[in-house]
């Protein structure tokens, strides 16, 4: 486990350089140390703080679209990345699974060559393509951002609609 003094150094090195920003004393989570940002005035967008993972030292920056408590809860449930490979292991209702997955906007990258350039252009998968992917389990969708759909995804898990793993996308690691 990462000692708190090491987490303090990692947090300080990874905090955004914004005028007046300070890191509050860390709050201990099960899997990380949470550093709340403090500002003398109104905080800028995307300034919820950061978490240093106790096991890996990896930093996760919180946004400001949702209450911090929601982001901390989801972090503790394992949503600790910005980009995921969503691995669908099973489903109880195929049509409902396709509808849910369509809301996540999975993409397919189409590769082409023109004028001396290789183009990699993502396009959304259609519901029919998602349905086709579900014909072969496990089905992998990614890289994909899940931040704005975490509640729906967790509700589907709890209801037994979808069995899945949300893994860090290797493409996100390379960036």
Secondary structure, 3 states (H helix, E strand, C coil): CCCHHHHHHHHHHHCCCCCCCEECCCEECCCEEEECEECCCCCCCCCCEEEEECCCCCEEEECCCCCHHHHHHHHHCCCCCCCEEEEEEEECCHHHHHHHHHHCCCEEEEEEEECCEEEEEEEECCHHHHHHHCCCCCEEEEEECCHHHHHHHHHHHHCCCEEEEEEECHHHHHC
